[in-house]
Amino acid sequence: MTETAIKGIHHVTLSVSDLDRTVEWYVRVLGFEEFRRLNHGGLDKAMLRRDGVLVTFVCHGTWRTRGRSTRGTQASTTSASP
C-alpha cells in the first residue's frame, strides 16, 4: 500500500450548539481571529482563522436523538491536492 503524507489542513468545519460561546472561546483561548459571520441555508456560521488554518463553525443548536438531547459533535474536513 502506498502511504500518502498529509502536508497540511486548509480548513475544518465543526457543528456547534452555541455559536457565540464557541467563537468567544476559540478567540480568547486559542488566539483565532473571527473574520466572517453569515447565515447560509438557515444556518448561522462563523469563520475564524489562525496561522493559515480556517475553521468554520455551523450552529445546528440542540437536537434530539433517540429520545435524548444531543449537542453538536459532527466534524468534516476538506482537502485539496497541489
Residue pairs with C-beta under 8 A, 6 or more apart in sequence:
8 52
9 53
9 77
9 79
10 53
10 54
10 78
10 79
10 80
11 53
11 54
11 55
11 56
11 77
11 78
12 53
12 54
12 55
12 56
12 75
12 76
12 77
13 55
13 56
13 57
13 58
13 75
13 76
13 77
13 78
14 22
14 55
14 56
14 57
14 58
14 72
14 74
14 75
15 57
15 58
15 59
15 60
15 72
15 73
15 74
15 75
16 22
16 57
16 58
16 59
16 60
16 71
16 72
17 59
17 60
17 61
17 62
17 71
17 72
18 59
19 44
19 45
19 46
19 57
19 59
22 46
22 57
23 34
23 46
23 48
23 57
26 32
26 48
26 55
26 57
27 33
27 34
27 48
30 50
31 50
32 48
32 49
32 50
32 55
33 48
33 49
33 50
34 46
34 47
34 48
35 47
35 48
35 49
36 46
36 47
37 44
37 45
37 46
37 47
38 44
38 45
38 47
39 45
43 58
43 59
43 60
44 58
44 59
45 56
45 57
45 58
45 59
46 56
46 57
47 54
47 55
47 56
47 57
48 54
48 55
48 56
48 57
49 55
58 72
59 72
60 72
60 74
61 72
62 69
62 70
62 71
62 72
63 69
63 70
64 70
